Amino acid sequence: MRSFAIVLALLLLPSTWAPPRAQAQDIGAVIDWIHRLSGPSMLGGAVSVAHPLGSERVRGRLQLAYRVAVASDDRIEPDGASVTMFTIRPGVEIPLFWYLELNSGIAFNRFGGDADEGFWKASFPVLAQLRIPLGEGRWMLRAGAGLEYFPKFSEGDFDPIDVSVKTEEGEFAGAFMIGFDWAIGSR
């Protein structure tokens, strides 16, 4: 029952928490801020494997992810063009307190889609994540939010399509995830 209450609280959290200014203007102010970030939003799935690093608490994690741009037409030109991102991300998870952990590493991203030639771009994600046991079994809910820093993109990276990413400087992008862990082996 405790796990159910925690999962329910996580699902309700985005609707109940917002910075004071955003509360005064409703959640629309937060959505507008996210929309103004450079570049299209990426959505997709991932698989990962984790292993203890010297202790039971600190873990190394290797993640493989594939994402597709989901953006309004003003973020990618011409209309109907696609951008994909394949990611290889080694990282480390460090417990902070309760079920909260810090998850960080380096991501090697291969951008492709309708660009003539795909290209690799590193990024640096940092997420606070909750790992909540579901019952007495081997399953855990994993949910996280944080930032990912992308160094600046070059002018011709996505040619021949035009993608609204910053080319003058690097930038931070919001990073969100939700998933399940399944423990394999002895516990």
C-alpha positions in Angstrom: 0.0 0.0 0.0 2.9 2.4 0.8 4.3 1.8 -2.7 0.9 2.7 -4.3 0.7 5.9 -2.3 4.2 6.9 -3.4 3.5 6.2 -7.1 0.3 8.2 -6.8 2.1 11.1 -5.2 4.7 11.1 -8.1 2.0 11.2 -10.7 0.3 14.1 -9.0 3.5 16.0 -8.3 3.7 17.9 -11.6 0.2 19.3 -11.2 0.8 20.4 -7.6 4.3 21.9 -7.7 5.3 24.9 -9.7 7.5 27.9 -9.0 5.5 30.7 -7.3 5.3 32.8 -10.4 4.1 29.9 -12.5 1.4 29.1 -9.9 0.1 32.6 -10.2 0.0 32.3 -14.0 -1.2 28.6 -13.9 0.9 25.8 -15.3 0.8 27.4 -18.7 3.8 29.6 -17.8 5.9 26.5 -17.1 4.8 24.9 -20.4 5.6 28.2 -22.3 9.1 28.2 -20.7 9.7 24.6 -21.8 8.5 25.4 -25.3 10.9 28.3 -25.7 13.9 26.0 -25.2 16.0 25.6 -28.3 15.5 22.5 -30.5 12.8 19.9 -30.8 11.7 17.7 -27.9 12.9 14.1 -28.1 10.7 11.1 -27.0 11.6 7.5 -27.0 12.5 4.4 -25.1 15.6 3.0 -23.5 17.1 -0.2 -22.0 19.8 -0.2 -19.4 21.8 -2.5 -17.1 23.2 -1.6 -13.7 25.8 -3.2 -11.5 27.2 -2.3 -8.1 30.5 -0.4 -8.1 32.5 -1.5 -5.0 29.5 -1.3 -2.7 25.8 -2.4 -2.9 24.7 1.2 -2.9 26.6 2.9 -5.7 25.9 1.5 -9.1 27.2 2.0 -12.6 24.6 2.0 -15.3 24.9 1.6 -19.1 21.9 2.8 -21.1 21.0 2.6 -24.7 18.2 4.8 -26.0 16.5 5.7 -29.2 14.4 8.9 -29.5 12.5 10.7 -32.2 11.9 14.4 -32.4 8.3 15.4 -31.5 8.0 19.0 -32.2 5.7 21.6 -33.7 6.4 22.5 -37.3 8.4 25.6 -36.4 11.2 23.6 -34.8 12.1 21.5 -37.9 12.0 22.7 -41.5 10.8 21.6 -44.0 7.5 20.3 -42.6 7.5 16.5 -42.2 11.3 16.2 -41.8 12.5 13.9 -39.0 15.3 13.9 -36.5 16.4 10.8 -34.6 18.8 10.4 -31.7 20.5 7.1 -30.7 22.3 7.4 -27.3 24.9 5.4 -25.5 25.1 6.6 -21.9 27.5 5.2 -19.2 26.9 6.7 -15.8 26.8 6.3 -12.1 24.0 6.3 -9.6 24.7 7.6 -6.1 22.2 7.2 -3.2 21.4 10.5 -1.4 18.7 9.6 1.1 15.4 7.7 1.3 14.7 6.5 -2.2 16.4 9.5 -3.9 19.5 9.1 -6.0 21.8 11.3 -8.1 22.2 9.9 -11.7 24.9 11.4 -13.8 27.3 10.5 -16.6 28.2 11.3 -20.2 25.9 10.6 -23.2 27.2 9.9 -26.7 24.3 10.9 -29.0 24.1 10.0 -32.7 21.8 12.4 -34.5 20.2 11.2 -37.7 16.9 11.1 -39.5 16.6 13.4 -42.6 20.1 14.9 -42.1 22.4 14.0 -45.0 25.1 12.7 -42.7 24.4 11.8 -39.1 26.8 13.1 -36.5 27.8 12.4 -32.9 27.4 14.9 -30.1 28.2 14.4 -26.4 26.0 15.7 -23.7 26.2 15.7 -19.9 23.0 14.6 -18.0 22.3 15.1 -14.3 19.1 13.7 -12.9 17.6 13.3 -9.4 15.8 10.0 -9.5 13.5 8.1 -7.2 13.8 4.3 -7.1 10.8 3.0 -5.3 10.4 -0.7 -4.4 7.1 -2.2 -5.7 5.9 -4.7 -3.2 8.4 -7.3 -1.9 9.5 -8.5 -5.3 12.3 -7.6 -7.7 10.5 -4.6 -9.4 11.2 -1.0 -8.7 9.7 2.2 -10.2 12.3 4.6 -11.5 11.3 8.2 -12.2 13.7 11.1 -12.6 14.0 14.7 -13.6 17.0 16.9 -14.2 19.1 18.8 -16.8 21.2 17.7 -19.7 23.9 20.1 -21.0 24.6 20.1 -24.8 27.7 21.9 -26.1 26.9 24.2 -29.0 25.9 22.7 -32.3 27.7 23.7 -35.5 25.8 25.5 -38.3 25.7 22.6 -40.7 25.1 19.7 -38.3 21.6 18.9 -39.5 21.9 19.9 -43.2 19.8 19.9 -45.4 17.1 20.3 -42.8 16.9 23.3 -40.4 16.5 22.5 -36.7 16.1 25.3 -34.2 19.1 24.5 -32.0 21.6 27.0 -30.6 24.8 27.4 -32.6 26.2 30.3 -30.6 26.6 28.6 -27.3 25.8 25.4 -25.4 22.6 25.0 -23.5 20.8 23.1 -20.9 17.7 21.0 -21.8 15.2 19.5 -19.4 15.4 15.7 -19.0 12.6 13.5 -17.7 12.3 9.7 -17.4 10.1 7.0 -16.0 10.6 3.3 -16.1 10.9 0.1 -14.2 13.9 -1.8 -12.8 13.9 -5.6 -12.5 16.6 -7.2 -10.4 18.2 -10.3 -12.0 20.0 -12.8 -9.9 20.2 -13.3 -6.2 18.9 -10.7 -3.8 
